């Protein structure tokens, strides 16, 4: 793994701690609340799902966790660092070195091949080119894409592009991996292969994965489920082997009781 400055791991500490977080957005002359006092701890290791209907605030929460936006009130700690109070420069460095982000749209640069797309975090961090390339190829081979390393995104399938995006997110072996509807643009077969990759990543790297999703099939692969409604945490439960149908019923019950 590349040498970086990062906090010391503490298994007793939540991987993510969210305390009293509020966020509103301007709309004309008024404002619309997206989050209304979210309190949430996410334990280290495994996969945690944040579920909720459209407009519940789940994507806003993920953007705040990633440091792509700032809360109006409250604090957000990731791996022991209060990301909501870091300067823009420190936040950029912390995000690059300690958090991996997987977007639904992949966000690969079309002019770069798979190796260079994976190596972007290292290049931005000023690592020597040879080390960046070696690390990129290592990750591509790990994710079954060694033979596709010279291909640009338009020559890759949707599932292959998503695996390149995962490899890029893993460049610095982040302790926290954030995923925004990661199977939203994949067919069911590619989505199933993606989850096999994610589970291998957890086993090998010990990452904590936080997934924003509205799909019960995705949430059924997670360990903890937190359900958002109207900008607050309406309830939480353990998946405990629930299938997608039972999980959907459990989440729907939480949403009904929060009305």
N, C-alpha and C positions, 0 to 999 in steps of 0.2 A: 504493500500500500504506500502511496506517496506520503512523505513526511509533512505533517501539518500540525499547527498548534490547535488543540482541542481540549474541551473539558475532560476531566477524569470521570470515568463511568461510575455510577452509583446505583446498584440494582434496587436499593430501597427507595430511591427517588423516582417520582413519576417521569416518564419520558417527555410528557407534555402536561403542563399545568396551566389552566385557563381560569382566571379569577375576575369576576365582575365585569365581563367584556360587553361593551355597548358599541354599536356602529350604526350610523345613519348616513343617508346619501341625500344630497340636494335634489329637489325636483321642483323646478320653477321657483316660486318664492317660498316654498316650504321644504320640509325634509321628510324622508320615509325611513322609519327604523328597520334595519335589517337584523340586528342582534340587540336583545333587550336584557342584558345581565346574565351572560352565560358563565356558568361555573362547571368545570369539567377537568378531571384528571384522567390521563391515559397511561396505563401501566406499560413498562418496557417489555419488548418482545411480542411476537405474534402480530395478528392483523386485527385492527379495530375499525368498525364501520360507523360512519356518521350518515344516518338516513333522514329522510324527510321529504315532503312534497315540494313541488316547485314553489319558490318564494319563502321557504322555511328558514333560509339563512345559511344553509350548509356550505354552499360555494364561497360565500363571504367569509365564513369561519376558516375555510381552508386557505384562502388568500391571506388572511391575517396570520395564520400559523406559518405560512411560507415567508412572511415579511414582505409580501407584495403590496400590502396596504397596512395602515395603522389603525388601531382602535381609537374611538373617541374617549373611552374610559376603560379602566381595567388593565390587567397585565397578562402577558403570554410568555411562558417560559418553555423553551425547547432544550432538552438535554442540559438543564441547569442554568441556561442563559436567558435573561429577560430580553427577548427579541423586540418587544414593543418599546424598549427604551434605548436601543442601540442607535448610534449615528448611522447615516446612510452608508458610509464607507465600511464601518464595522459590520453592519447588517449584511451588506453584499458579500463580504469575506466569510462571515459565519454561515450564511446560506449556502455558499458555494462549497464550503469544506465540511459542513456538518449535516446538511439536509439534502435529500434527493427529491426532485419533483417530477412526477409523470403526468403530463397533460393529455386530455382526451384527443387533442388534435396533433399529438406527437411533437410538433414544433421543431422538426428537423430542418436544417438549412439545405435547400435543394441543390446548391452548387457544390456541396461537399459530399464526399463518399462516406460510407458508414464509419470507417476508422476516424476520419477527421471530425465527424459529428460527435462521436463518443468522446473524443479528446478535447472538445471545446473547454470544459472546466479547467483542465490542466494548462491549456494554452493561455487562457485568461489569467491563470494564476502565475504565469511566468515560468513554468517548469521547462526544462530542456526538452527539445523536440523528440530526441530519442526515447526519453523516459515516457513522454506522452504517448508516443506510438506504441511502445511496448505494453503499457497499461491498457490502451484501447484494444489492442489485439488480444490480450489476455481475457478481457471481459467479453469480447465478441466470441471467442472460442468457448468460454464458459456458458454462454447463452445459445450455443449451437449455430453461430453465424460466421464462423471462421472462413467459410468459402464465399461469403458475401461481403467481405471487408472492403472491397474496392467498388462496390455498387453504390450508386447514388439513390436517394429515396424513391425516385420515380421508377426505378428498376426493382424495387422491393415490394412484397405484398404488405397489406395492412398489418398483419401479425408480425412480420419481420421488422417493419418500421417501429412498431411498439416495443419490440425487444431491443432495437438500437436505442430507443429513448430510455429504456430501463438501464441499459449498459451505461449510457451517459450519466444517468442519475446516480449510479453506483461508483462513479469514478473515484471519489474520495472515501468510499466505504462509509456512507453516512449512517449515523445511529437512528435517524428518523427519516422515513421515506413516505412522502405524501403523494396520493394518487387521486386525480379528479376524474371520476367516471372512466376508469382505465379501459373498460371493454365496450364503451359506447359506440365506437366506430369499427368494431370487429364482429365477424360472424361467430356463431356459437362454438365452432371447432377451434377457431383462433383464440377465442376468449378462454376456453378450457386450457389450451396450451399455455396461455399467458399466466394463468393461476398456478400451473405447475412450475413455471419459472419463478414466480413470486415466492412460492413455498420453498423452493430450493435456495433462493436468496436469503430468506429468513434463517434457514437451517445453517447456511454457510457463514453469513455475515452477522447474524444476531440482530438484525435491524428491527425497529418498531415500524410497522406499516399502518398508516392512517388512510382509509379509503372513504371518499365521499361518493355516495351512490343512492339511487332510488330503486335499484334492482334487487329483489329478494334473492335471486340466484347468486348474485355477488356477495351480498351480506351473509348468506349461509356458509360461505367459506371463511368467515371472520370469527374471532373469539368473543369479542365484546361488541354490543350494538348500542349506540346512543341515538335516540330519536329526537329530532328537532321539529318544532312547530312554532310558527310566528316569532322566530328569533329567540326562543328559549329551549332548554333541554326539557322535553316533555316526559322523558323516562329513559331508562337504560336496562339492559338485561344481557345475560350470557347466552350465546347461541346454543351451546351444549348439544351439538349434533342435530339441531332442528333442521328439517328440510325447508326448501324455499316457501312452500305453501304455508306450513305452520309458522314460519318466521314472519311471513307477510301478515298473517292473522294476529300474531302477537304485537307487531308494530302498529297495525290498524287499531287494535284495542287501546294502545297507549294514546294514539292520536285522538280517538273518540273521547277518552276520559279527560283529555286536556282541553276540550272545547268549552 
